[in-house]
Amino acid sequence: MPASPIITVYTDYKSPYAFLAKDRIVALACDTGAVIDWRPYVLNVPLYLGDATVGDDGSVLTETRNAHQWRRIRYMFMDCRRQAARQGLILRSTRKIWDSAPAAAGMLFAQSAGDAVFRRYHDAVFSRFWARELDIESIDALSAVLTEAGTDGSGFAAFLPEGLARVAAIGAAAEAEGVFGVPTCVVGGEMFWGGEHLPDIQAMIGSLP
């Protein structure tokens, strides 16, 4: 029997587009028999979209964005909420640029406990963060999600320094291969950025010998 094709997927919990693509990527893998290799890639959002903190009343507390970046951000969340509604997902605008590196380290911790634990952790972090129900910078909160997912989350704090180093190394290696955003899928040496390319990936896998 031929080996199952592998889809390497770079993702970031603070990316609304990665959230919207997650279940579609899983469905594609089920349809094609592919195996997903999920990898963390922590976006440096302020580098290209500036930074801002917004209060509960919508007032801007701090910012480094220009007018063009604000228009992009407002459109992005409008478009993502529209897409989320079609998928039956809750997606609320964030009030700041979150540091998703701890949650990415949690991804690696969950993966070491097996695929079932990882899937539960992955789904919970994405859905709760975008519903504003999870602080992805809180080690205690992430440890609780890991325990709920079926592993011993009490060991996460001790793992964190190693986990953060591995997340950074994975990101550096990804950038050396040309990765710059999420979701990025790599199949058979071909790179695809964005969920709109999933039909192309499905067609490509279908044409593999």
Buried (B, 14 or more C-beta within 10 A) or exposed (E): EEEEBBBBBBBBBBBBBBBBBBBBBBEBBEEBEBEBEBBBBBBEBEEEBBBBEBEEEEEEEEEEBEEEBBEBBEEBBEEBBEBBEEEEBEBBBBBEBBEBBBBBBBBBBBBEBEEEBBBBBBBBBBBBBBEEEBBBBEBEBBBBBBBEBBBEBEBBEEBBEEBBEBBBEBBEEBEEEEBBBBBBBBBEEEBBBEBEBBEEBBEBBEEEE
